[in-house]
């Protein structure tokens, strides 16, 4: 069974339960989610309260493809002393759920990744986005920004596994002409 969600050009969200065929379109995406969960007989957790101005909510994960889980010894110090505003979470891999300050979402993610690397020697390699190709929104600090952060972290990690170095990645970024 699967639930799918799509943001429409008019600002509404359409959700569909593939098993039952139930479909709903509304302006409130959380209400769409609630109704689909109800149709699927799943429990729907209400959305968390908004973060204070200047703060951003995001997740960071360290997925080790060698099947190291949340309890792996490498994460002990980070579990015991996570960055301020972050809580360790077991997602089948090591994860942190964070609410941190930053001018933008990417600023908050960048400072958190740098702190973890500096303090614990661990480079987080994703933001827990399961289907990054599902692009929603154009808010610089919204879901699209989470996808950008996730893809960058994932690309750096996978490039390093292949033997690429920082200069190779920077050369590629420069070649795109991004300002």
ChimeraX attribute file (.defattr): number of C-alpha atoms within 10 A of each C-alpha:
attribute: neighborCount
match mode: 1-to-1
recipient: residues
	/A:1	7
	/A:2	9
	/A:3	17
	/A:4	12
	/A:5	19
	/A:6	15
	/A:7	18
	/A:8	14
	/A:9	8
	/A:10	7
	/A:11	12
	/A:12	14
	/A:13	21
	/A:14	19
	/A:15	22
	/A:16	21
	/A:17	19
	/A:18	13
	/A:19	11
	/A:20	12
	/A:21	10
	/A:22	14
	/A:23	17
	/A:24	16
	/A:25	17
	/A:26	16
	/A:27	14
	/A:28	12
	/A:29	18
	/A:30	14
	/A:31	16
	/A:32	21
	/A:33	23
	/A:34	18
	/A:35	20
	/A:36	22
	/A:37	16
	/A:38	12
	/A:39	16
	/A:40	17
	/A:41	9
	/A:42	11
	/A:43	9
	/A:44	13
	/A:45	9
	/A:46	10
	/A:47	8
	/A:48	7
	/A:49	6
	/A:50	9
	/A:51	12
	/A:52	11
	/A:53	9
	/A:54	12
	/A:55	18
	/A:56	22
	/A:57	21
	/A:58	20
	/A:59	20
	/A:60	26
	/A:61	24
	/A:62	24
	/A:63	22
	/A:64	11
	/A:65	8
	/A:66	6
	/A:67	10
	/A:68	16
	/A:69	19
	/A:70	20
	/A:71	13
	/A:72	11
	/A:73	11
	/A:74	15
	/A:75	20
	/A:76	13
	/A:77	11
	/A:78	19
	/A:79	19
	/A:80	10
	/A:81	14
	/A:82	20
	/A:83	18
	/A:84	10
	/A:85	14
	/A:86	20
	/A:87	17
	/A:88	21
	/A:89	16
	/A:90	12
	/A:91	14
	/A:92	12
	/A:93	17
	/A:94	23
	/A:95	25
	/A:96	24
	/A:97	17
	/A:98	22
	/A:99	19
	/A:100	22
	/A:101	20
	/A:102	17
	/A:103	12
	/A:104	16
	/A:105	22
	/A:106	18
	/A:107	16
	/A:108	20
	/A:109	25
	/A:110	14
	/A:111	14
	/A:112	23
	/A:113	19
	/A:114	15
	/A:115	16
	/A:116	16
	/A:117	13
	/A:118	11
	/A:119	14
	/A:120	16
	/A:121	12
	/A:122	16
	/A:123	18
	/A:124	23
	/A:125	22
	/A:126	24
	/A:127	25
	/A:128	21
	/A:129	17
	/A:130	10
	/A:131	8
	/A:132	15
	/A:133	9
	/A:134	13
	/A:135	15
	/A:136	17
	/A:137	14
	/A:138	10
	/A:139	9
	/A:140	13
	/A:141	16
	/A:142	15
	/A:143	19
	/A:144	17
	/A:145	19
	/A:146	23
	/A:147	22
	/A:148	16
	/A:149	23
	/A:150	23
	/A:151	18
	/A:152	14
	/A:153	22
	/A:154	20
	/A:155	15
	/A:156	18
	/A:157	18
	/A:158	13
	/A:159	15
	/A:160	13
	/A:161	10
	/A:162	8
	/A:163	9
	/A:164	13
	/A:165	12
	/A:166	12
	/A:167	9
	/A:168	12
	/A:169	15
	/A:170	10
	/A:171	10
	/A:172	11
	/A:173	12
	/A:174	11
	/A:175	9
	/A:176	8
	/A:177	7
	/A:178	6
	/A:179	5
